[in-house]
């Protein structure tokens, strides 16, 4: 079978420049045994300037070649490695990463609030677990809002519907003079309660003001607090209030809580009003 003979005369304008768009044709002329291009060896390159006068068949087309298979392999391998690395970091450092993220949000909110110099909307935000809601509604709310006249911020009542929960938490903490953390076994096991006390403690350490009140509904062994390093640090530098056991007099507890809410803008370590047992 005889081959096909063709000329570059009609394509000379197309092939005067050398780039990745016509490099394929040069490779085709070199590799195709069925088609003979008679004047291929006489065609010169006119563009770019550094290749002007060079024979087309003498041009190195390798830089114009793109190995699609290798590109896909490299991209897929990189994606798999990044996914494995992200999974590894999330598994081992999940709480640290989440903690830093929420502290960053709190920092941004605190900066924005200082620039606006907004007044506090509430006297205290109450951070509690839903299992302890009966105590909050039957004991805490009637006493603080009903008898003492404080304005409290509660999840179920004052959080804005449709707003991201972390934004609601940050707004509540920074929109209140104080944060009351109602701590129990259920509280320590709650992820969102952990976020709330983290943001509140960040505000405490950042502003250096007595903005956090810890109320223990039950005795929590120290070993159960060991994963909560920030809470342990808080307990070492702050006194806390313990809810009296069943049948015990609650008047002193409410008096101390009232004084804690009345204390304004003094450094946390200088607050003398809570005289509960200190944790060592």
C-alpha positions as CSV (number, residue, x, y, z in Angstrom):
1,X,0.0,0.0,0.0
2,X,1.5,3.3,-1.1
3,X,1.7,6.2,1.4
4,X,0.1,9.5,1.1
5,X,2.1,12.5,0.0
6,X,1.2,16.0,1.2
7,X,2.8,19.5,1.2
8,X,3.0,22.1,3.9
9,X,2.7,24.9,1.4
10,X,-1.0,25.6,2.3
11,X,-0.3,25.3,6.0
12,X,2.9,27.4,6.1
13,X,1.1,30.3,7.9
14,X,-0.3,28.0,10.5
15,X,3.1,26.5,11.3
16,X,5.3,29.6,11.3
17,X,4.9,29.9,15.1
18,X,5.8,27.2,17.5
19,X,3.7,26.5,20.6
20,X,1.7,23.7,22.3
21,X,-1.1,24.1,19.8
22,X,0.8,23.0,16.7
23,X,3.6,20.9,18.4
24,X,1.3,17.9,18.0
25,X,1.5,18.3,14.2
26,X,5.3,18.3,14.2
27,X,5.3,15.1,16.2
28,X,2.8,13.6,13.9
29,X,4.9,14.4,10.8
30,X,7.9,12.8,12.5
31,X,6.1,9.7,13.7
32,X,3.7,9.0,10.9
33,X,5.0,6.4,8.4
34,X,1.9,6.4,6.2
35,X,2.0,10.0,5.2
36,X,5.0,11.7,3.6
37,X,5.3,15.5,3.9
38,X,7.6,16.5,1.2
39,X,8.6,20.0,2.2
40,X,8.7,19.4,6.0
41,X,12.5,19.6,6.2
42,X,12.5,22.9,4.4
43,X,10.0,24.7,6.7
44,X,11.5,27.2,9.2
45,X,10.1,28.6,12.4
46,X,9.5,32.4,12.5
47,X,8.1,32.8,16.0
48,X,9.1,33.1,18.8
49,X,12.2,35.2,18.1
50,X,14.6,32.9,19.9
51,X,13.6,30.0,17.5
52,X,13.5,32.1,14.3
53,X,15.1,30.2,11.4
54,X,15.1,26.8,13.2
55,X,13.8,23.9,11.1
56,X,10.4,22.8,12.3
57,X,11.5,19.1,12.5
58,X,14.5,20.2,14.6
59,X,12.4,21.7,17.3
60,X,12.2,20.0,20.7
61,X,8.5,19.3,21.3
62,X,9.0,17.5,24.7
63,X,8.3,20.7,26.8
64,X,4.9,20.9,25.0
65,X,3.9,17.4,26.0
66,X,1.5,16.9,28.9
67,X,1.4,13.5,30.5
68,X,-2.3,13.5,31.5
69,X,-2.0,10.1,33.2
70,X,0.9,11.4,35.5
71,X,-1.0,14.6,36.2
72,X,-4.1,12.6,37.3
73,X,-1.9,10.3,39.4
74,X,-0.2,13.2,41.1
75,X,-3.5,15.0,41.8
76,X,-5.3,11.9,43.1
77,X,-2.3,10.9,45.3
78,X,-2.1,14.4,46.8
79,X,-5.8,14.4,47.5
80,X,-5.7,11.1,49.2
81,X,-2.7,12.1,51.3
82,X,-4.3,15.4,52.3
83,X,-7.5,13.5,53.2
84,X,-5.6,11.0,55.4
85,X,-3.7,13.8,57.0
86,X,-6.8,15.8,57.8
87,X,-8.5,12.6,59.2
88,X,-5.5,11.9,61.3
89,X,-5.3,15.4,62.7
90,X,-9.0,15.5,63.4
91,X,-8.9,12.1,65.2
92,X,-5.9,13.0,67.4
93,X,-6.3,16.7,67.8
94,X,-10.0,17.2,67.3
95,X,-10.7,19.0,70.6
96,X,-7.6,21.2,70.3
97,X,-8.5,22.3,66.8
98,X,-12.1,23.0,67.7
99,X,-11.0,24.8,70.8
100,X,-8.7,27.1,68.9
101,X,-11.4,27.7,66.3
102,X,-14.0,28.8,69.0
103,X,-11.4,30.9,70.8
104,X,-10.6,32.6,67.5
105,X,-14.4,33.4,67.0
106,X,-14.5,34.7,70.5
107,X,-11.5,36.9,69.9
108,X,-13.1,38.4,66.7
109,X,-16.4,39.0,68.6
110,X,-14.6,40.6,71.5
111,X,-12.7,42.9,69.2
112,X,-15.8,43.9,67.3
113,X,-17.7,44.5,70.6
114,X,-14.9,46.7,72.0
115,X,-15.0,48.8,68.8
116,X,-18.8,49.2,69.1
117,X,-18.7,49.7,72.9
118,X,-22.0,48.0,73.2
119,X,-23.8,47.8,76.5
120,X,-24.7,44.5,78.1
121,X,-28.2,43.3,77.3
122,X,-28.3,40.8,80.2
123,X,-27.0,40.6,83.7
124,X,-26.0,36.9,83.3
125,X,-26.0,34.1,80.7
126,X,-26.8,30.8,82.2
127,X,-24.8,27.9,80.8
128,X,-26.4,24.5,81.7
129,X,-27.1,21.1,80.3
130,X,-30.7,20.2,79.3
131,X,-30.8,17.5,82.0
132,X,-30.3,20.2,84.6
133,X,-33.0,22.4,83.1
134,X,-35.6,21.5,85.8
135,X,-33.3,22.9,88.5
136,X,-32.7,26.1,86.4
137,X,-36.4,26.6,85.9
138,X,-37.6,25.7,89.4
139,X,-34.8,27.1,91.5
140,X,-32.5,29.5,89.7
141,X,-34.9,31.4,87.5
142,X,-37.6,32.2,90.2
143,X,-34.9,33.3,92.6
144,X,-32.7,35.4,90.3
145,X,-35.3,36.9,88.0
146,X,-38.4,36.7,90.3
147,X,-37.0,37.8,93.7
148,X,-33.7,39.5,92.9
149,X,-34.7,41.1,89.6
150,X,-31.8,40.1,87.4
151,X,-32.1,39.8,83.6
152,X,-31.0,36.3,82.6
153,X,-30.2,34.9,79.2
154,X,-31.4,31.3,78.7
155,X,-30.9,29.0,75.7
156,X,-34.5,28.0,75.1
157,X,-35.9,31.4,75.6
158,X,-33.5,34.0,74.4
159,X,-31.4,32.4,71.6
160,X,-32.3,33.7,68.1
161,X,-33.9,31.1,65.9
162,X,-32.1,30.3,62.7
163,X,-28.8,31.7,63.9
164,X,-25.8,29.4,64.2
165,X,-25.6,28.1,67.7
166,X,-22.0,29.2,68.2
167,X,-22.9,32.7,67.3
168,X,-25.9,32.6,69.7
169,X,-23.5,31.4,72.5
170,X,-20.9,34.1,71.8
171,X,-23.6,36.8,71.6
172,X,-25.1,35.6,74.9
173,X,-21.7,35.5,76.7
174,X,-20.5,38.8,75.5
175,X,-23.9,40.4,75.7
176,X,-24.1,39.6,79.5
177,X,-22.1,41.0,82.4
178,X,-21.6,37.5,83.8
179,X,-21.8,33.9,82.8
180,X,-23.2,31.4,85.3
181,X,-22.0,27.8,84.5
182,X,-24.2,25.2,86.2
183,X,-21.8,22.3,86.4
184,X,-22.8,18.7,86.8
185,X,-21.9,15.3,85.4
186,X,-24.2,15.9,82.5
187,X,-22.6,19.3,81.9
188,X,-19.1,17.9,81.7
189,X,-20.3,15.3,79.1
190,X,-21.9,17.9,76.9
191,X,-20.0,19.2,73.9
192,X,-21.8,22.5,73.6
193,X,-21.5,23.2,77.3
194,X,-17.8,22.7,76.9
195,X,-17.8,25.3,74.1
196,X,-19.7,27.7,76.3
197,X,-17.3,27.5,79.2
198,X,-14.4,27.8,76.8
199,X,-15.7,31.0,75.3
200,X,-16.6,32.3,78.8
201,X,-13.1,31.5,80.2
202,X,-11.5,33.1,77.2
203,X,-13.4,36.3,78.0
204,X,-12.3,36.0,81.7
205,X,-8.6,35.7,80.9
206,X,-8.8,38.3,78.1
207,X,-10.6,41.0,80.0
208,X,-9.2,40.1,83.5
209,X,-12.6,40.8,85.0
210,X,-14.8,38.7,87.3
211,X,-17.2,37.7,84.6
212,X,-17.6,33.9,85.4
213,X,-19.5,32.3,88.2
214,X,-19.2,28.5,88.7
215,X,-22.1,26.7,90.4
216,X,-21.7,23.0,91.2
217,X,-24.9,21.1,91.5
218,X,-23.1,18.0,92.7
219,X,-19.7,17.0,93.9
220,X,-17.3,16.3,91.0
221,X,-14.2,14.3,91.8
222,X,-10.9,15.9,90.7
223,X,-10.0,13.0,88.4
224,X,-13.2,13.6,86.4
225,X,-12.1,17.2,85.9
226,X,-8.6,16.2,84.6
227,X,-9.6,16.3,80.9
228,X,-11.0,19.8,81.4
229,X,-7.7,21.6,82.0
230,X,-9.2,25.1,81.6
231,X,-11.9,24.4,84.2
232,X,-9.2,23.1,86.6
233,X,-7.3,26.3,86.0
234,X,-10.4,28.3,86.7
235,X,-11.1,26.4,89.9
236,X,-7.6,27.1,91.2
237,X,-7.8,30.8,90.7
238,X,-11.5,31.3,91.5
239,X,-13.8,30.2,94.3
240,X,-17.1,28.6,93.3
241,X,-20.5,28.0,94.7
242,X,-21.9,24.6,95.6
243,X,-25.7,23.9,95.7
244,X,-26.6,22.7,99.2
245,X,-27.6,19.1,99.6
246,X,-31.2,18.1,99.9
247,X,-32.8,19.5,103.1
248,X,-30.0,22.0,103.7
249,X,-30.6,25.7,104.0
250,X,-30.2,27.5,100.7
251,X,-30.3,31.1,101.9
252,X,-26.6,31.6,102.1
253,X,-26.1,30.2,98.6
254,X,-28.5,32.7,97.1
255,X,-26.9,35.5,99.1
256,X,-23.5,34.7,97.7
257,X,-24.8,34.4,94.2
258,X,-26.5,37.8,94.5
259,X,-23.3,39.4,95.7
260,X,-21.4,37.7,92.8
261,X,-23.8,39.2,90.3
262,X,-23.6,42.6,91.9
263,X,-19.8,42.6,91.6
264,X,-18.8,44.7,88.6
265,X,-15.5,45.0,86.6
266,X,-13.1,44.0,89.3
267,X,-10.2,41.6,88.5
268,X,-11.2,38.0,89.0
269,X,-8.4,37.3,91.6
270,X,-9.5,40.3,93.7
271,X,-13.1,39.2,94.1
272,X,-13.6,38.6,97.8
273,X,-17.3,37.8,97.9
274,X,-17.3,34.0,97.2
275,X,-16.1,32.1,100.3
276,X,-16.9,28.6,99.2
277,X,-14.4,25.8,99.4
278,X,-11.4,26.2,97.2
279,X,-10.1,23.3,95.1
280,X,-6.4,22.8,95.4
